[in-house]
Amino acid sequence: MKTALIQPPGNPFFKVPSLGLGYVAAVLREKEFKVKIFDLNLENASLGKLLSHERLEIVGVSCVISNALHALEITRKMKSLLPECFVVFGGPYPSIMGERLLARHREIDAMVVGEGETTALELFERLQNDQDLDGVNGLIFREENTVRRNPPRSLIEPLDCLPFPAREKLPMTAYDENAGVIFTSRGCPYQCMFCSRPVFGRKWRGHSPEYVLKEIEQMRKRYGIRRLSFLDDNFTFDLERAEKILEGIASRNWKLRLYFWNGIRVDHVTKGLLEKMKRAGCITLNYGVESVDPDVLANIKKGINLDQVERAIRLTRKFGIKVNVFLMVGNPGDTIEIIDKIKNFLERVKVDGVHLSMATPIPRTEFWKWVEENGRWLAYDREELLDWPIDDVEDAYPVFDTPEFSVEERSLAYRKIRNLLTDKGLLT
């Protein structure tokens, strides 16, 4: 059966290979499925070509909140031209939305909930063999006029049973320096109230150091990767494993530039870890700080304090590693005073960059429940989130307010802090 996996256009400022689709394609390839990947962030003309020249029978669409609107538009277009094509959604968005997405959009035939590799393989095999979809755990599907949900699928363990992502099916050269991205682990057990983990879950699982080093070696040899970005939710949860990976990179003298996009907690930072990071070629760490207000940090259950934040930043910079921090405007407990608090923090602690977001709740998180009880929703689509903002761009907007922090004040604070960061050359 002719099969394609599609990455819809999303955040225009963050274009990286879709490792999620890469893993699914690799699992399908092992079972001799012929599958193509189309990344519409880069291949805008390819959708027309795809629909005109490819008589597709199965299409998988990767979907997050920020590209959901595009994903649905693409799917409607495909169904109008290829009505017999079976369309399955996967990724965080369908995992969050559940049955109601299928009930509202008849252009979607099924959805993979949670980790997609094994579920997608079983689904595609059953479709190819014209079998019913009962028993495919982790699947929501339409049977005539009824939406059915199969039992959830167990998390994949050990992760080393997965093949490396099928990067050869992605337009790797088009990503330039962003081509080198990797997941070495999945999941995070911490309880941050704003965080949603609909795919990887809360249980932490890691690839072995040997697996990770072999994958990096393949990336270097096949694609000439020189800058490697780690996308793990929690790279250092198993500190011994993390240090073995770093030691392995350093001992091989690969001369890589390592960038930890996220996944490093300030309370996990040690001198020994930073020494190994530096030797391995680390140039930048991003710390998930989220707030510089001690009370707000406690409210969002981040599990860190400002002393740990400041210590980690100073220690990291001593090793000659650049430090960026993630901060949010509009967390529970925030007020207009956040402007001065962030300004004072930046005067007290030197960082190299700040990634600023508008705090935006996601369904089924504690943050969402907090807004229901303590705030006021604004006139945006809370059913499907199709007008939910990309939370870290210049024109991000609040979707709720509170008596203590009005919508006007939230928007003003966000603009003023972004202007402050721009003036200081810190906005990332």
N, C-alpha and C positions, 0 to 999 in steps of 0.2 A: 504494500500500500504506500502511495506517495505521501511522504510525511514532511512537515516543516514545523520548526519552533520559531516563534516570533517574539522579539523584544520591542514593545512599542516605544515611541519617543517619550521621554520623561524630563527630568531636570536637565536643562540645556547646559548647565555649568559643571556637570559631573558625568562624563562619559567614560565608562570603563567596560571591559568585557563582562558579559553576563555569565558568571560562573555557574549560576543556578541552571541555566539552559545548557551550559557546557557539561555539567555532571549528568543531566538527563540524556543528552545526546551520546555521551560516552557509554552509559548503561545500555541504551538502545543499540548502539553500534556493536557491542559485544554479542548481541543476539541477532546480528546481521540485518537490522533495520537500516534502510537507507534514509538518512534524515539530513535536512539542511537547516541552518540557522540564519535568520534574517534579523539583523539589528537595525531597526528603523531610526535609531538615533544618528546613524551614520549613512545608511543606505536609503535615503528618502525616495529615490526613484524605484527602489526594488519592489515596493508593494504592488505597483501597477504591473511590473514585469511578472511578479509572482502570480497575480490573479489572471494575467493574460496568457501566460505560457505554461504554467504549472497546473495540471489537473489534480489538485491536492485532494486527498481522501481523509487525512487526519492533520489537524493543526493544533499545536499547543501554544498558548499565549501566556507569557510571564507578566504578572500584574502586581503593582504596588499602588498605594493610594495616589501617589503623584502622577501616575500615568493611566489611571483607571478610565478616565474619560476617553483618552485616545484609544485604549484597548477595546472599549465597547464600540467606538466608531469604526475601527478596523474590522471588528468581528461582524458588525452589521453589513459592511460592504462586502466582505467575503461571502457571507451567507446569501446575499442577494445575487451574487454571480455564480457561486458554487453551493447551491442549496443542499446538496447531499453530503457536503464536507462535514466531518465530525469535529467540533471545536471544543477543546478542553482548556480551562483556565487553571493556572497554578501560581503559587507565590503567596506573599503576605496578604494581599487584598482579598482574594477569595477565601483564604483561611480565616480572616476576620469576619467577613460578611456572612458566610454560611449559606443555608438554604434560600434565604430571601433573595440573594443575587440571582440564583437560577430561576426562582419563581417570577422575578420581574423581567428577565431578559431571555426570551426564547431563542435568541441567537446563540446562546451558550448551551452546549449539550451536557457537559459534565465539568466538575471542578475537583482538582486534587487538593486535599486539605493536609497541611503539614509538610514534612519532607517528601519530595516528589519522585525521587529516583525509582524506588521499587514499585510504588503505586502506578506511575506512568508506564513502566515496563509491563506490568500485569494488564493494565487497561489496553495498551496497544496490542498486546498478544491476543487478548479476547476479541478485540475489534477485528483483527486480521483473520481470526478463526471463526468469526460470526457467532461468538458465544455471548450469553447474557452477562451482565455486569455485577450480579450478586456475588458477594464474597471478595470483591476487590476492596480490601480495607483501605480507609483513607480517601474514599471516593464519595462525592455527592453527584447524583445523575438524575436525568429526567427519564421516566418510563411512561410513555404516552403523555397523559396530562398530570402525572403525579411526580413530585420531587422526592427522591429517596436518598437517605443518608446511610451509608454503610458504617460499621464500627471503625473507630480510629485505628491507625496503623502504629505499631510500636516504633520507637526511635531506632535508627540504624546503628548497630553496634556489632563489632568494632568499626570505626570509620575507615580503617585501612582496607576493608573489603571493597570499597568503592574504587573504580578506576579514576585516574586523573581526568579533570575536565577536558572535553574534546576541543581544545583551543584551536586546532587546525580547521574547525568549521566556523570560526569567528574571523572577522576582518582585522586580524591582530595588528597589521601595520598601520591601520587607520587610527588606532588609539594613541599613537606616538608614545610619550613617556608614561601614559596611564595604562599601558598594555600589561605591565607587570603587577597583577593583583593576585592575592592568594588567601584562601581560608585554611588555617591549620587546625581549627577547632570549631565546634558548634555549641551554642547554648550558653546561658549565664544564670547562676543560681541566685543572684542578688535581687533585691526587692524594690528597686527604684520604681516609684509609683507611676511614672510616665511611660515606662517601657513596655512594649508589646513584643511577645516572642511567639507569634502564631505558627512559625515554621520550625525553628530549631528547638524551641522549648526552653525550660529552665534547667534541665539536667545538662551539665557540662560534659562534653566528650571531645577528646583530642586525637588527632592523627599522631602516630609515633614519630619521633624525630627522624627515623630512617626514611619513612614515607615522605615527610616534608622535604628532606634534603634531596631525595630523588626527584621530586616534582620540581624543585627549584633548578636542579641540574638540567632537567629536560627543557624548562623555560629558557635557560641561558643558551643551550645548544641550538634549539630549534628557532627561537625568536630573538636571540641576542639581547635578552633582558638585562639591563644594567641598574634599573631602579625598581625596587620591589616594595609594594605596599601591602601591609597586613590588614585584613578586613575583619578579623575575629572580633566577636563581642567581648571576649575575655582571654586574651593571649596568655596572660600570666597567672591564670587560676592555678595551674600546676607549674609552680616555679621551677622545679627540677627539669621538667620537660622543656620549658621555655629556654632555660639556660643551655640545655644540650643542643637545641636547634641553633642557638646563637654561636655556641662553640664550634658546631659543625660548619657553619658558614665561614667563621673566621679561619678555621684550620685549613679550609680548601682555598683560601686566598682568592676568592671570586671577585673581590673588589666591587661589591654591590653597594648601592646606596639604599639603605633601608628606611622606610617611612611607615610608622605605625599610625594609621588613620584613626583608629580607635582601639579599644580593647586593653588599655593600660590604666589601671586604677592607681591613684596617688598613694593609697595605703599598701600597695604591693611593691613599691619601688624601694630597692636597696642599692647600696654602693656596688655590691657584687653584680647585680643585674645590669646596672648602667655601665660598668666596666666591660661586661661581655657585649652589650649592645654597641658600645663605641668600637670595640675591636672588630665586630662583625660588619661595621659600616653604617650604623644608624646615624641619620642626619636630622631627623625630626620625630618628636613624640607629640601626639595629641592627647591631652588629658580631659576626661569628662568631668568637669568641675560643676557645671550647670548653674550654680549660684554662688555669690560671694557673701551671702547673708547667712549667718549660722542658724538662725531660726528656720529659714526657708530650706536649707540643707536638711534639717531634721524633718521638716514637713514632707519633703519629697522622698524621704527614706533612702537617701543616697549612701548612708553608712560611712561618711567621711566627715572630717572637720577642717576648718581653715588652716589650722597649724599644719596638718598633713599636706594640704594643698601647697602652702608656701614652702614647706620643706622640700617637697618633691620638685617643685619648679626650680628652686635655687640649686639643688643638688644636680639636677639634670643639666642645667646651664653650665655648671662647673666642669662637667665632662665635655663641654663643647657641642652639646646636642641642642638643637633648637626646640623650643617649647611653644606649642599652640594650645589654647584651652577652648573648650566648648562652654558657652554661656547661653542662658535662655532668659527672655523677658516674659513675665506673666505667670511664673510658678505660683502654686498656693502659698499665700502669705506675702507676695510681692505688693509693693505700692509704688507710687511715682518716685519715691526716694531711691529706687534702684539705680537711677541715673548717677546720683552722687556716690552711691556705694561702689559701683563699678569704676567710676572715675578715681576714687580714693584707692581702690585695690590696685589699679594700674599704676598709680603713682608710688605705691608701696612695694609692689612686686613686678619685676621686669619680665615680660613675656615677649615672644616673637610674633605672635598672631592670636587673633580671637575669631572663632567661628560662632557667629551670633544667630540665634533662632528665636522665633516667636513661639512661645509654649503653646502647643496644639494637641489637645487630647485625642486619643485613639480609642475606639470602642473596646470594651472588655478589659480596660485597664483601671487601676485604682484612681488615676487622675480623672478619667471620665466620670466615675461615680462621685468623685469629690465635686466636680462642676455641677452635677445633678443636684447635689445637696447644698452647695454653698454659693453657686454662681448663677448666672443668667445666660442662657444660650442666645446668640444673635441669629439673625435670619439667614442661616446657611443650611445646606442639606445635611441633616444628621442621619438620614436613612441610608444613603449610598456614598456620601462624602465626595461627590463629584465636583463640588466647588471648594473642597478643602484646600487651603493654600500649601504651596511648597514653603516650608516654615523658615527657611534660611536665606531667602532672597530679599532684594531691596523692597519689593512691594508686598511682602508678607503682611497679613492682617490677622487680628484676633478673631476667634470664632465665639468667644464668650467674654463676659466681664464679671466683676464682683462689686459689691458696695464700696470696698476699699480701693478699688483700682478700675476706674471706668474705661470704656472702650476708647474714649478720646485720649485718656492718659496713657493707656497701653500703646496706642499708635504713636503718640508723641515721644514716649520713652524709647521705643524701638528706633524711631528716626534719629533722635538725639544721640543715642549710643552708637548707632552706625556712623553718624557724622563724626563723632568723637574718635572712633576707631579709624575712620578714613583719614582724618587729620593727622593722627599719630602713625599712619602707615601700618596699622595692625589688623585691618579687616581682611579676613581670609575667605 
